[in-house]
Amino acid sequence: MRNLLCSLLVSAVVLLLTATACGAAGARQQNAGSGVINNENTVIGVMTQEYIGDNIAEILAIHYDGGQPALAGFGCKNPEAESLNLTVRSGIQQLYYDFMANSRDGEWIEIRSYPFTSERYLQIVTTAAVYPAYGTDGDMWSYNFDKQDNRFMNLKEVLSELNLNERRLTRQVKTLYVPEVPSLSVGEVKATGFLIIQGPSGPITQLLLTVVLENSAGEPWKRFFAYTPALNELISLNSQCLFDPYDMDQMSPPLAYQQAPAH
């Protein structure tokens, strides 16, 4: 099962690199165009939403008004929104299709998505895990769109703005992590996404992390965390529902977090 997910993720990474290159070209084309793109009606919508057997596939995308005059020179396409959608389509959606075509008996996949809409940003966090699984919460990504600047936001740029690299990030996580049991310690730390959230005095960045917790009494486990540099805060995320359901968009048809029993 791990080998299957690893091979699927390798394919997704290759496609993601291609999509990133296309996005850069699209941004250059957009800068050469005329007129201001209006994102007043740009929203988070569904690319694929299926619940087949035990499988969960919640794959979201950006929907926009392609009929506005500013997009006429781009074939009625918004280059930045299309770059984001291509990243989703060639990455997580292709991973889902590959799994459904090649999965073994007794395996299932859960792709869960969490949408956030604010006045300026459209943000999607997506997780994927193949079950049965031991030793991992799965993988996590974010897709962030700035409506005001009409921009598919980039994790590398965000990390640069925060003056963080892998070494500094790992050091911060190790400082803040409080182990549930003494045998646990922080191993590899990777930033895989981010959210722009409301802080005490304005927008701040929350980094989404996968953290390998080394266990001196057993096997390691890859877990989901969120780190907010401005608040010096590290929190563990529940892989079955990463965030408070009331903080997220209420989609129709409902996503998995909307269908969970209230606590």
CYANA upper distance limits for C-alpha pairs under 8 A (distance plus 0.5 A):
  1 MET  CA      5 LEU  CA      6.85
  1 MET  CA    107 GLU  CA      8.38
  1 MET  CA    130 VAL  CA      7.88
  1 MET  CA    131 TYR  CA      8.34
  1 MET  CA    132 PRO  CA      8.41
  1 MET  CA    133 ALA  CA      8.34
  2 ARG  CA      6 CYS  CA      6.54
  3 ASN  CA      7 SER  CA      6.62
  4 LEU  CA      8 LEU  CA      6.71
  5 LEU  CA      9 LEU  CA      6.57
  5 LEU  CA    130 VAL  CA      7.44
  6 CYS  CA     10 VAL  CA      6.71
  7 SER  CA     11 SER  CA      6.94
  8 LEU  CA     12 ALA  CA      6.77
  8 LEU  CA     95 LEU  CA      6.22
  8 LEU  CA     98 ASP  CA      7.48
  8 LEU  CA     99 PHE  CA      8.02
  9 LEU  CA     13 VAL  CA      6.60
  9 LEU  CA     95 LEU  CA      7.49
 10 VAL  CA     14 VAL  CA      6.91
 11 SER  CA     15 LEU  CA      6.86
 11 SER  CA     91 GLY  CA      8.49
 11 SER  CA     95 LEU  CA      8.35
 12 ALA  CA     16 LEU  CA      6.47
 12 ALA  CA     90 SER  CA      7.14
 12 ALA  CA     91 GLY  CA      5.03
 12 ALA  CA     92 ILE  CA      7.44
 12 ALA  CA     94 GLN  CA      7.56
 12 ALA  CA     95 LEU  CA      6.91
 13 VAL  CA     17 LEU  CA      6.75
 13 VAL  CA     91 GLY  CA      7.48
 14 VAL  CA     18 THR  CA      7.07
 15 LEU  CA     19 ALA  CA      6.72
 15 LEU  CA     87 THR  CA      8.24
 15 LEU  CA     90 SER  CA      6.07
 15 LEU  CA     91 GLY  CA      6.76
 16 LEU  CA     20 THR  CA      6.64
 16 LEU  CA     87 THR  CA      6.18
 16 LEU  CA     90 SER  CA      7.00
 16 LEU  CA     91 GLY  CA      6.36
 17 LEU  CA     21 ALA  CA      6.90
 18 THR  CA     22 CYS  CA      6.86
 19 ALA  CA     23 GLY  CA      6.62
 19 ALA  CA     83 SER  CA      7.13
 19 ALA  CA     86 LEU  CA      6.62
 19 ALA  CA     87 THR  CA      5.89
 19 ALA  CA     90 SER  CA      7.92
 20 THR  CA     24 ALA  CA      6.88
 20 THR  CA     83 SER  CA      7.82
 20 THR  CA     87 THR  CA      7.74
 21 ALA  CA     25 ALA  CA      6.98
 22 CYS  CA     26 GLY  CA      6.65
 22 CYS  CA     83 SER  CA      7.29
 23 GLY  CA     27 ALA  CA      6.69
 23 GLY  CA     79 PRO  CA      7.71
 23 GLY  CA     80 GLU  CA      7.07
 23 GLY  CA     82 GLU  CA      8.45
 23 GLY  CA     83 SER  CA      5.21
 23 GLY  CA     84 LEU  CA      8.16
 24 ALA  CA     28 ARG  CA      6.93
 25 ALA  CA     29 GLN  CA      6.78
 26 GLY  CA     30 GLN  CA      6.60
 26 GLY  CA     79 PRO  CA      5.55
 26 GLY  CA     80 GLU  CA      7.10
 26 GLY  CA     83 SER  CA      7.84
 27 ALA  CA     31 ASN  CA      6.77
 27 ALA  CA     79 PRO  CA      7.02
 27 ALA  CA     80 GLU  CA      6.91
 28 ARG  CA     32 ALA  CA      6.99
 29 GLN  CA     33 GLY  CA      7.03
 29 GLN  CA     79 PRO  CA      8.40
 30 GLN  CA     74 PHE  CA      8.37
 30 GLN  CA     79 PRO  CA      7.15
 33 GLY  CA     73 GLY  CA      7.39
 34 SER  CA     70 ALA  CA      7.20
 35 GLY  CA     69 PRO  CA      8.20
 35 GLY  CA     70 ALA  CA      5.41
 36 VAL  CA     70 ALA  CA      6.38
 37 ILE  CA     68 GLN  CA      8.26
 37 ILE  CA     70 ALA  CA      5.90
 37 ILE  CA     71 LEU  CA      7.44
 37 ILE  CA    150 ASN  CA      7.74
 38 ASN  CA     68 GLN  CA      8.17
 38 ASN  CA     70 ALA  CA      8.34
 39 ASN  CA     64 TYR  CA      7.57
 39 ASN  CA     65 ASP  CA      8.25
 39 ASN  CA    147 LYS  CA      6.14
 39 ASN  CA    148 GLN  CA      7.85
 39 ASN  CA    150 ASN  CA      7.87
 40 GLU  CA    147 LYS  CA      8.41
 41 ASN  CA     64 TYR  CA      6.63
 41 ASN  CA     65 ASP  CA      6.92
 42 THR  CA     62 ILE  CA      7.48
 42 THR  CA     63 HIS  CA      6.16
 42 THR  CA     64 TYR  CA      4.73
 42 THR  CA     65 ASP  CA      7.15
 42 THR  CA    147 LYS  CA      8.11
 43 VAL  CA     62 ILE  CA      6.35
 43 VAL  CA     63 HIS  CA      5.82
 43 VAL  CA     64 TYR  CA      6.92
 43 VAL  CA    117 THR  CA      8.31
 43 VAL  CA    122 LEU  CA      7.52
 44 ILE  CA     60 LEU  CA      7.35
 44 ILE  CA     61 ALA  CA      6.32
 44 ILE  CA     62 ILE  CA      5.30
 44 ILE  CA     63 HIS  CA      6.47
 44 ILE  CA    115 PRO  CA      7.66
 44 ILE  CA    117 THR  CA      8.11
 44 ILE  CA    122 LEU  CA      7.15
 45 GLY  CA     60 LEU  CA      6.22
 45 GLY  CA     61 ALA  CA      5.87
 45 GLY  CA     62 ILE  CA      6.32
 45 GLY  CA     63 HIS  CA      6.28
 46 VAL  CA     58 GLU  CA      8.23
 46 VAL  CA     59 ILE  CA      6.81
 46 VAL  CA     60 LEU  CA      4.96
 46 VAL  CA     61 ALA  CA      6.26
 47 MET  CA     59 ILE  CA      6.00
 47 MET  CA     60 LEU  CA      5.57
 47 MET  CA     61 ALA  CA      6.17
 48 THR  CA     57 ALA  CA      7.21
 48 THR  CA     58 GLU  CA      6.54
 48 THR  CA     59 ILE  CA      5.49
 48 THR  CA     60 LEU  CA      7.29
 48 THR  CA     93 GLN  CA      8.21
 49 GLN  CA     56 ILE  CA      8.41
 49 GLN  CA     57 ALA  CA      5.88
 49 GLN  CA     58 GLU  CA      5.19
 49 GLN  CA     59 ILE  CA      6.70
 50 GLU  CA     55 ASN  CA      8.31
 50 GLU  CA     56 ILE  CA      6.72
 50 GLU  CA     57 ALA  CA      5.57
 50 GLU  CA     58 GLU  CA      7.23
 51 TYR  CA     55 ASN  CA      6.09
 51 TYR  CA     56 ILE  CA      5.41
 51 TYR  CA     57 ALA  CA      6.81
 52 ILE  CA     56 ILE  CA      7.43
 54 ASP  CA    108 TRP  CA      6.61
 54 ASP  CA    109 ILE  CA      8.10
 55 ASN  CA    108 TRP  CA      5.79
 55 ASN  CA    109 ILE  CA      5.57
 55 ASN  CA    110 GLU  CA      6.12
 56 ILE  CA    109 ILE  CA      6.82
 56 ILE  CA    110 GLU  CA      5.00
 56 ILE  CA    111 ILE  CA      6.02
 56 ILE  CA    112 ARG  CA      7.42
 57 ALA  CA     96 TYR  CA      7.89
 57 ALA  CA    109 ILE  CA      8.27
 57 ALA  CA    110 GLU  CA      6.77
 57 ALA  CA    111 ILE  CA      5.33
 57 ALA  CA    112 ARG  CA      7.13
 58 GLU  CA    111 ILE  CA      6.15
 58 GLU  CA    112 ARG  CA      5.80
 58 GLU  CA    113 SER  CA      6.09
 58 GLU  CA    255 LEU  CA      7.59
 59 ILE  CA     88 VAL  CA      8.23
 59 ILE  CA     92 ILE  CA      8.01
 59 ILE  CA     93 GLN  CA      7.25
 59 ILE  CA    111 ILE  CA      7.76
 59 ILE  CA    112 ARG  CA      8.01
 59 ILE  CA    113 SER  CA      6.96
 59 ILE  CA    126 THR  CA      8.14
 60 LEU  CA     88 VAL  CA      8.34
 60 LEU  CA    113 SER  CA      7.52
 60 LEU  CA    124 ILE  CA      7.74
 61 ALA  CA     84 LEU  CA      8.11
 61 ALA  CA     85 ASN  CA      6.09
 61 ALA  CA     88 VAL  CA      7.69
 62 ILE  CA     81 ALA  CA      6.66
 62 ILE  CA     82 GLU  CA      8.43
 62 ILE  CA     84 LEU  CA      8.05
 62 ILE  CA     85 ASN  CA      7.01
 63 HIS  CA     81 ALA  CA      8.38
 64 TYR  CA     78 ASN  CA      8.29
 64 TYR  CA     81 ALA  CA      8.46
 66 GLY  CA     71 LEU  CA      6.94
 66 GLY  CA     76 CYS  CA      5.22
 66 GLY  CA     77 LYS  CA      6.19
 66 GLY  CA     78 ASN  CA      7.51
 67 GLY  CA     71 LEU  CA      7.56
 67 GLY  CA     72 ALA  CA      8.00
 67 GLY  CA     76 CYS  CA      6.52
 68 GLN  CA     72 ALA  CA      7.61
 68 GLN  CA     76 CYS  CA      8.00
 71 LEU  CA     75 GLY  CA      7.12
 71 LEU  CA     76 CYS  CA      5.20
 71 LEU  CA     77 LYS  CA      6.43
 71 LEU  CA     78 ASN  CA      6.83
 72 ALA  CA     76 CYS  CA      5.46
 72 ALA  CA     77 LYS  CA      8.29
 74 PHE  CA     78 ASN  CA      7.50
 74 PHE  CA     79 PRO  CA      7.85
 77 LYS  CA     82 GLU  CA      7.50
 78 ASN  CA     82 GLU  CA      6.41
 79 PRO  CA     83 SER  CA      6.54
 80 GLU  CA     84 LEU  CA      6.93
 80 GLU  CA    150 ASN  CA      7.14
 80 GLU  CA    151 ARG  CA      6.11
 80 GLU  CA    152 PHE  CA      5.96
 81 ALA  CA     85 ASN  CA      6.70
 81 ALA  CA    145 PHE  CA      7.94
 81 ALA  CA    150 ASN  CA      8.35
 81 ALA  CA    151 ARG  CA      8.05
 81 ALA  CA    152 PHE  CA      7.12
 82 GLU  CA     86 LEU  CA      6.39
 83 SER  CA     87 THR  CA      6.72
 83 SER  CA    152 PHE  CA      7.72
 84 LEU  CA     88 VAL  CA      6.94
 84 LEU  CA    143 TYR  CA      7.32
 84 LEU  CA    145 PHE  CA      8.36
 84 LEU  CA    152 PHE  CA      6.58
 85 ASN  CA     89 ARG  CA      6.51
 86 LEU  CA     90 SER  CA      6.34
 87 THR  CA     91 GLY  CA      6.23
 88 VAL  CA     92 ILE  CA      6.05
 88 VAL  CA     93 GLN  CA      6.73
 89 ARG  CA     93 GLN  CA      5.44
 89 ARG  CA     94 GLN  CA      6.76
 90 SER  CA     94 GLN  CA      5.89
 91 GLY  CA     95 LEU  CA      6.67
 92 ILE  CA     96 TYR  CA      6.78
 93 GLN  CA     97 TYR  CA      6.84
 94 GLN  CA     98 ASP  CA      6.53
 95 LEU  CA     99 PHE  CA      6.62
 96 TYR  CA    100 MET  CA      6.70
 96 TYR  CA    109 ILE  CA      8.27
 96 TYR  CA    111 ILE  CA      8.50
 97 TYR  CA    101 ALA  CA      6.74
 98 ASP  CA    102 ASN  CA      6.62
 99 PHE  CA    103 SER  CA      5.77
 99 PHE  CA    109 ILE  CA      8.10
103 SER  CA    107 GLU  CA      6.83
103 SER  CA    108 TRP  CA      8.00
106 GLY  CA    132 PRO  CA      8.25
107 GLU  CA    130 VAL  CA      7.43
107 GLU  CA    131 TYR  CA      6.00
107 GLU  CA    132 PRO  CA      6.71
108 TRP  CA    130 VAL  CA      6.30
108 TRP  CA    131 TYR  CA      5.83
108 TRP  CA    132 PRO  CA      7.92
109 ILE  CA    128 ALA  CA      7.60
109 ILE  CA    129 ALA  CA      6.27
109 ILE  CA    130 VAL  CA      4.93
109 ILE  CA    131 TYR  CA      6.61
110 GLU  CA    127 THR  CA      8.31
110 GLU  CA    128 ALA  CA      6.11
110 GLU  CA    129 ALA  CA      5.96
110 GLU  CA    130 VAL  CA      6.98
110 GLU  CA    131 TYR  CA      8.42
111 ILE  CA    126 THR  CA      7.33
111 ILE  CA    127 THR  CA      6.04
111 ILE  CA    128 ALA  CA      4.89
111 ILE  CA    129 ALA  CA      7.22
112 ARG  CA    126 THR  CA      6.09
112 ARG  CA    127 THR  CA      5.83
112 ARG  CA    128 ALA  CA      7.09
112 ARG  CA    256 ALA  CA      7.66
113 SER  CA    124 ILE  CA      7.20
113 SER  CA    125 VAL  CA      6.12
113 SER  CA    126 THR  CA      4.80
113 SER  CA    127 THR  CA      7.01
113 SER  CA    255 LEU  CA      8.12
114 TYR  CA    124 ILE  CA      6.11
114 TYR  CA    125 VAL  CA      5.56
114 TYR  CA    126 THR  CA      6.80
114 TYR  CA    242 LEU  CA      8.43
114 TYR  CA    243 PHE  CA      8.41
114 TYR  CA    248 MET  CA      7.20
114 TYR  CA    249 ASP  CA      8.34
115 PRO  CA    122 LEU  CA      8.06
115 PRO  CA    123 GLN  CA      6.30
115 PRO  CA    124 ILE  CA      5.00
115 PRO  CA    125 VAL  CA      6.99
115 PRO  CA    248 MET  CA      6.31
115 PRO  CA    249 ASP  CA      6.14
116 PHE  CA    121 TYR  CA      8.36
116 PHE  CA    122 LEU  CA      6.50
116 PHE  CA    123 GLN  CA      5.57
116 PHE  CA    124 ILE  CA      6.79
116 PHE  CA    247 ASP  CA      8.10
116 PHE  CA    248 MET  CA      5.65
116 PHE  CA    249 ASP  CA      6.08
117 THR  CA    121 TYR  CA      6.51
117 THR  CA    122 LEU  CA      5.31
117 THR  CA    123 GLN  CA      6.94
117 THR  CA    248 MET  CA      8.10
117 THR  CA    249 ASP  CA      7.04
118 SER  CA    122 LEU  CA      7.02
120 ARG  CA    146 ASP  CA      6.55
120 ARG  CA    147 LYS  CA      5.89
120 ARG  CA    148 GLN  CA      6.31
121 TYR  CA    144 ASN  CA      7.62
121 TYR  CA    145 PHE  CA      6.22
121 TYR  CA    146 ASP  CA      5.33
121 TYR  CA    147 LYS  CA      6.26
121 TYR  CA    148 GLN  CA      8.35
121 TYR  CA    196 ILE  CA      8.31
122 LEU  CA    144 ASN  CA      6.49
122 LEU  CA    145 PHE  CA      5.59
122 LEU  CA    146 ASP  CA      7.10
122 LEU  CA    147 LYS  CA      7.67
123 GLN  CA    142 SER  CA      7.62
123 GLN  CA    143 TYR  CA      6.27
123 GLN  CA    144 ASN  CA      4.93
123 GLN  CA    145 PHE  CA      6.67
123 GLN  CA    195 LEU  CA      7.45
124 ILE  CA    142 SER  CA      6.04
124 ILE  CA    143 TYR  CA      5.59
124 ILE  CA    144 ASN  CA      6.87
125 VAL  CA    140 MET  CA      7.72
125 VAL  CA    141 TRP  CA      6.28
125 VAL  CA    142 SER  CA      4.84
125 VAL  CA    143 TYR  CA      6.95
125 VAL  CA    193 GLY  CA      8.20
126 THR  CA    140 MET  CA      6.20
126 THR  CA    141 TRP  CA      5.87
126 THR  CA    142 SER  CA      6.72
127 THR  CA    138 GLY  CA      7.36
127 THR  CA    139 ASP  CA      6.00
127 THR  CA    140 MET  CA      4.82
127 THR  CA    141 TRP  CA      6.96
127 THR  CA    239 SER  CA      8.37
128 ALA  CA    138 GLY  CA      6.08
128 ALA  CA    139 ASP  CA      5.85
128 ALA  CA    140 MET  CA      7.05
129 ALA  CA    133 ALA  CA      8.40
129 ALA  CA    137 ASP  CA      7.21
129 ALA  CA    138 GLY  CA      4.81
129 ALA  CA    139 ASP  CA      7.00
130 VAL  CA    138 GLY  CA      7.79
134 TYR  CA    221 TRP  CA      8.36
135 GLY  CA    219 GLU  CA      7.60
135 GLY  CA    220 PRO  CA      6.72
135 GLY  CA    221 TRP  CA      4.78
135 GLY  CA    222 LYS  CA      6.61
136 THR  CA    221 TRP  CA      5.81
136 THR  CA    222 LYS  CA      4.92
136 THR  CA    223 ARG  CA      6.79
137 ASP  CA    221 TRP  CA      8.29
137 ASP  CA    222 LYS  CA      6.42
137 ASP  CA    223 ARG  CA      5.84
137 ASP  CA    224 PHE  CA      7.18
137 ASP  CA    239 SER  CA      6.58
138 GLY  CA    222 LYS  CA      7.95
138 GLY  CA    223 ARG  CA      8.34
139 ASP  CA    210 THR  CA      7.92
140 MET  CA    192 THR  CA      6.78
140 MET  CA    193 GLY  CA      7.75
140 MET  CA    208 LEU  CA      8.34
140 MET  CA    209 LEU  CA      8.42
140 MET  CA    210 THR  CA      8.00
140 MET  CA    224 PHE  CA      8.37
141 TRP  CA    192 THR  CA      5.98
141 TRP  CA    193 GLY  CA      5.62
141 TRP  CA    208 LEU  CA      8.50
142 SER  CA    192 THR  CA      7.74
142 SER  CA    193 GLY  CA      5.11
142 SER  CA    194 PHE  CA      6.61
142 SER  CA    195 LEU  CA      8.12
143 TYR  CA    152 PHE  CA      8.18
143 TYR  CA    153 MET  CA      8.09
143 TYR  CA    193 GLY  CA      8.14
144 ASN  CA    152 PHE  CA      6.54
144 ASN  CA    153 MET  CA      5.90
144 ASN  CA    154 ASN  CA      8.34
144 ASN  CA    194 PHE  CA      8.49
144 ASN  CA    195 LEU  CA      8.02
145 PHE  CA    150 ASN  CA      7.66
145 PHE  CA    151 ARG  CA      6.21
145 PHE  CA    152 PHE  CA      5.20
145 PHE  CA    153 MET  CA      6.29
146 ASP  CA    150 ASN  CA      5.95
146 ASP  CA    151 ARG  CA      5.56
146 ASP  CA    152 PHE  CA      6.97
146 ASP  CA    153 MET  CA      7.30
147 LYS  CA    151 ARG  CA      7.34
153 MET  CA    157 GLU  CA      8.44
154 ASN  CA    158 VAL  CA      6.96
155 LEU  CA    159 LEU  CA      6.73
155 LEU  CA    192 THR  CA      8.24
155 LEU  CA    193 GLY  CA      6.80
155 LEU  CA    194 PHE  CA      7.56
156 LYS  CA    160 SER  CA      6.68
157 GLU  CA    161 GLU  CA      6.67
158 VAL  CA    162 LEU  CA      6.81
159 LEU  CA    163 ASN  CA      6.62
159 LEU  CA    164 LEU  CA      5.76
159 LEU  CA    165 ASN  CA      7.33
160 SER  CA    164 LEU  CA      6.56
160 SER  CA    165 ASN  CA      8.10
162 LEU  CA    229 PRO  CA      8.47
164 LEU  CA    168 ARG  CA      6.26
164 LEU  CA    169 LEU  CA      6.52
165 ASN  CA    169 LEU  CA      6.48
166 GLU  CA    170 THR  CA      6.50
166 GLU  CA    189 VAL  CA      7.69
166 GLU  CA    190 LYS  CA      7.43
166 GLU  CA    191 ALA  CA      8.48
167 ARG  CA    171 ARG  CA      6.78
168 ARG  CA    172 GLN  CA      6.78
169 LEU  CA    173 VAL  CA      6.74
169 LEU  CA    189 VAL  CA      7.85
170 THR  CA    174 LYS  CA      6.62
170 THR  CA    188 GLU  CA      7.82
170 THR  CA    189 VAL  CA      6.05
171 ARG  CA    175 THR  CA      6.74
172 GLN  CA    176 LEU  CA      6.80
173 VAL  CA    177 TYR  CA      6.28
173 VAL  CA    186 VAL  CA      8.08
173 VAL  CA    189 VAL  CA      8.36
173 VAL  CA    227 TYR  CA      8.21
173 VAL  CA    234 LEU  CA      7.58
174 LYS  CA    185 SER  CA      8.32
174 LYS  CA    186 VAL  CA      6.34
176 LEU  CA    232 ASN  CA      8.45
176 LEU  CA    233 GLU  CA      7.73
176 LEU  CA    234 LEU  CA      6.76
177 TYR  CA    186 VAL  CA      8.04
177 TYR  CA    234 LEU  CA      7.41
179 PRO  CA    183 SER  CA      8.36
179 PRO  CA    184 LEU  CA      6.21
179 PRO  CA    185 SER  CA      7.24
180 GLU  CA    184 LEU  CA      7.78
183 SER  CA    214 GLU  CA      8.42
183 SER  CA    215 ASN  CA      5.84
183 SER  CA    216 SER  CA      5.64
183 SER  CA    217 ALA  CA      6.48
184 LEU  CA    213 LEU  CA      6.54
184 LEU  CA    214 GLU  CA      6.06
184 LEU  CA    215 ASN  CA      5.17
184 LEU  CA    216 SER  CA      7.19
185 SER  CA    213 LEU  CA      5.98
185 SER  CA    214 GLU  CA      5.68
185 SER  CA    215 ASN  CA      7.11
186 VAL  CA    211 VAL  CA      7.47
186 VAL  CA    212 VAL  CA      6.76
186 VAL  CA    213 LEU  CA      5.35
186 VAL  CA    214 GLU  CA      6.53
187 GLY  CA    211 VAL  CA      7.35
187 GLY  CA    212 VAL  CA      5.57
187 GLY  CA    213 LEU  CA      6.06
187 GLY  CA    214 GLU  CA      6.25
188 GLU  CA    211 VAL  CA      6.32
188 GLU  CA    212 VAL  CA      5.66
188 GLU  CA    213 LEU  CA      8.25
189 VAL  CA    209 LEU  CA      7.31
189 VAL  CA    210 THR  CA      6.52
189 VAL  CA    211 VAL  CA      5.11
189 VAL  CA    212 VAL  CA      7.02
190 LYS  CA    209 LEU  CA      6.00
190 LYS  CA    210 THR  CA      5.89
190 LYS  CA    211 VAL  CA      7.00
191 ALA  CA    207 LEU  CA      6.99
191 ALA  CA    208 LEU  CA      6.27
191 ALA  CA    209 LEU  CA      5.00
191 ALA  CA    210 THR  CA      7.10
192 THR  CA    207 LEU  CA      8.32
192 THR  CA    208 LEU  CA      6.35
192 THR  CA    209 LEU  CA      6.15
192 THR  CA    210 THR  CA      7.47
193 GLY  CA    207 LEU  CA      6.60
193 GLY  CA    208 LEU  CA      5.41
193 GLY  CA    209 LEU  CA      7.56
194 PHE  CA    205 THR  CA      7.31
194 PHE  CA    206 GLN  CA      6.00
194 PHE  CA    207 LEU  CA      4.81
194 PHE  CA    208 LEU  CA      5.59
195 LEU  CA    205 THR  CA      6.34
195 LEU  CA    206 GLN  CA      5.65
195 LEU  CA    207 LEU  CA      7.01
195 LEU  CA    208 LEU  CA      8.08
196 ILE  CA    203 PRO  CA      6.75
196 ILE  CA    204 ILE  CA      6.15
196 ILE  CA    205 THR  CA      5.19
196 ILE  CA    206 GLN  CA      6.75
197 ILE  CA    203 PRO  CA      5.99
197 ILE  CA    204 ILE  CA      5.96
197 ILE  CA    205 THR  CA      6.63
197 ILE  CA    206 GLN  CA      7.26
198 GLN  CA    202 GLY  CA      6.14
198 GLN  CA    203 PRO  CA      5.01
198 GLN  CA    204 ILE  CA      6.55
199 GLY  CA    203 PRO  CA      5.87
199 GLY  CA    204 ILE  CA      6.00
204 ILE  CA    228 THR  CA      8.37
204 ILE  CA    230 ALA  CA      7.29
205 THR  CA    228 THR  CA      6.78
205 THR  CA    229 PRO  CA      7.87
205 THR  CA    230 ALA  CA      8.02
206 GLN  CA    226 ALA  CA      6.94
206 GLN  CA    227 TYR  CA      6.19
206 GLN  CA    228 THR  CA      4.93
206 GLN  CA    229 PRO  CA      7.66
207 LEU  CA    226 ALA  CA      6.05
207 LEU  CA    227 TYR  CA      5.58
207 LEU  CA    228 THR  CA      6.61
208 LEU  CA    224 PHE  CA      7.93
208 LEU  CA    225 PHE  CA      6.57
208 LEU  CA    226 ALA  CA      5.16
208 LEU  CA    227 TYR  CA      7.03
209 LEU  CA    224 PHE  CA      6.28
209 LEU  CA    225 PHE  CA      5.54
209 LEU  CA    226 ALA  CA      6.32
209 LEU  CA    227 TYR  CA      7.80
210 THR  CA    222 LYS  CA      6.85
210 THR  CA    223 ARG  CA      6.07
210 THR  CA    224 PHE  CA      5.32
210 THR  CA    225 PHE  CA      6.75
211 VAL  CA    222 LYS  CA      5.97
211 VAL  CA    223 ARG  CA      5.76
211 VAL  CA    224 PHE  CA      6.84
211 VAL  CA    225 PHE  CA      7.44
212 VAL  CA    220 PRO  CA      7.03
212 VAL  CA    221 TRP  CA      6.07
212 VAL  CA    222 LYS  CA      4.75
212 VAL  CA    223 ARG  CA      6.74
213 LEU  CA    220 PRO  CA      5.98
213 LEU  CA    221 TRP  CA      5.78
213 LEU  CA    222 LYS  CA      6.68
213 LEU  CA    223 ARG  CA      7.67
214 GLU  CA    219 GLU  CA      7.67
214 GLU  CA    220 PRO  CA      5.05
214 GLU  CA    221 TRP  CA      7.34
215 ASN  CA    219 GLU  CA      6.28
215 ASN  CA    220 PRO  CA      5.75
215 ASN  CA    221 TRP  CA      8.37
223 ARG  CA    236 SER  CA      8.33
223 ARG  CA    237 LEU  CA      8.37
224 PHE  CA    236 SER  CA      6.77
224 PHE  CA    237 LEU  CA      5.83
224 PHE  CA    238 ASN  CA      7.82
224 PHE  CA    239 SER  CA      7.38
225 PHE  CA    234 LEU  CA      7.42
225 PHE  CA    235 ILE  CA      6.14
225 PHE  CA    236 SER  CA      4.98
225 PHE  CA    237 LEU  CA      5.66
226 ALA  CA    234 LEU  CA      6.24
226 ALA  CA    235 ILE  CA      5.84
226 ALA  CA    236 SER  CA      6.99
226 ALA  CA    237 LEU  CA      7.36
227 TYR  CA    232 ASN  CA      7.96
227 TYR  CA    233 GLU  CA      6.19
227 TYR  CA    234 LEU  CA      5.00
227 TYR  CA    235 ILE  CA      7.08
228 THR  CA    232 ASN  CA      6.34
228 THR  CA    233 GLU  CA      5.72
228 THR  CA    234 LEU  CA      7.06
229 PRO  CA    233 GLU  CA      7.13
237 LEU  CA    241 CYS  CA      8.26
237 LEU  CA    242 LEU  CA      5.66
237 LEU  CA    243 PHE  CA      7.88
238 ASN  CA    242 LEU  CA      5.46
238 ASN  CA    243 PHE  CA      8.27
241 CYS  CA    245 PRO  CA      8.38
241 CYS  CA    257 TYR  CA      6.68
243 PHE  CA    247 ASP  CA      7.77
243 PHE  CA    248 MET  CA      8.29
244 ASP  CA    248 MET  CA      7.69
245 PRO  CA    257 TYR  CA      6.60
245 PRO  CA    258 GLN  CA      7.12
250 GLN  CA    254 PRO  CA      7.44
250 GLN  CA    258 GLN  CA      7.75
251 MET  CA    255 LEU  CA      7.01
254 PRO  CA    258 GLN  CA      6.16
254 PRO  CA    259 GLN  CA      7.20
255 LEU  CA    259 GLN  CA      7.15
256 ALA  CA    260 ALA  CA      6.96
